[in-house]
Amino acid sequence: MPAETDPPAGDAGTVWVVERTDNPRFPYRISLEQAGRVTLALRTQEKWPGPGGQIFCLRERPEDGPTATFETVERVPVAALTRRGRKLSVALDRPRNKRCEFLFLTRAYKHQPGEYEQIFFRTASAVRAHKTRGRPQTFGEPAIEVVIDTRERYPWHFPGATVRRQPLAAGGYALLDREHVVAVVERKTLQTLLADVGRIQILHRQLGELSTYPHAAVVIEAQYGDFLDPEKIGRWSAAHVARVLAEVAALHPGVPLVYAGNRKLAAQWAHGFFAAVAARLEERAADAAVQVAVPRAEPPE
């Protein structure tokens, strides 16, 4: 989806507008408006998909708008917009026909270089029934570059990644994208996190620094239950430790605490986390490049 027509991720006064056109092939125009400005406009074959179905759409081109005449069919407030990769989920503020999704794809031409766009308008029931409903939203195995802080004495391993060591301003591990830190992970063992319980203000400051990054997490080489075991937590009561961990989670919602269980699983989680962030960044860059390069909305006959 091109930047200039990306709808915002949230309702913020957005309105869903359905209009009738004079084109028999695509008799409806569906648009999202915010503050009187159209942020997305599509030509569709129906105003709403049938049960479990989907509708092929065309993105409105600049030359389609000025000379066309439309008859308004409905205007409905948007309760929520959520964009995940190539999917835009819409929830309307009404009791029926309220949830749908637009899927934006790019396809290669068969007999010429370049790509074209395909857009599908489908209901929530169609999404649930689709065979790919369990597929992750990030794809591929991107090359990743990981920085390990020089203070890590026995660092995790990241097989297949480019790894280097240097001081980090926050976290023990960082993912780089063109020399910029885009994700950080702070590693904690059972003992280091218990030590932080006794200096909770320092822990809050540390998590506050982590929260300034686009993606961050604290990955713990222990189970949550270990922090409630009197034989493992020493001088602290289980109730006190549980309260501290709950407070940390509540005050720093952007930095999840991941109780990975042990060192091996913690490293595996961090590796997967960095790979997913890298894949998402690659997908965004590819989407932007493709949209600029594709002036056509449908393949040639």
NORGILIN-V208008 format. One record per pair of residues at least 24 apart in sequence whose C-alpha atoms are under 6 Angstrom apart, sorted by sequence separation. I is the first residue (numbers start at 0). J is the second residue. D is the distance in whole Angstrom. If there is no record, write none. Layout:
i,j,d
I,J,D
I,J,D
This chain:
i,j,d
99,123,5
98,123,6
147,172,5
146,172,6
146,173,5
145,173,6
145,174,5
144,174,6
144,175,6
184,215,6
186,217,6
188,219,6
6,38,5
181,213,6
182,214,4
183,215,5
184,216,5
185,217,5
186,218,5
187,219,5
188,220,5
189,221,6
182,215,6
184,217,6
4,38,5
4,39,5
223,258,6
222,258,5
221,258,6
216,254,5
219,257,6
222,260,5
215,254,5
216,255,5
217,256,5
218,257,5
219,258,5
220,259,6
221,260,4
219,259,6
220,260,5
221,261,5
220,261,4
220,262,5
220,265,6
20,69,5
19,69,5
18,69,6
19,70,5
18,70,5
18,71,4
18,72,5
17,72,5
17,73,5
16,73,6
16,74,5
15,74,6
15,75,5
14,75,6
14,76,5
56,118,5
14,77,5
55,118,6
56,119,6
13,77,5
55,119,5
54,119,5
54,120,5
10,77,6
53,120,5
10,78,5
53,121,4
10,79,5
9,79,5
10,80,6
9,80,5
8,80,5
8,81,5
48,121,6
51,124,5
52,125,6
51,125,4
155,266,6
141,278,6
137,278,6
137,279,6
115,293,6
116,296,6
1,287,6
1,290,6
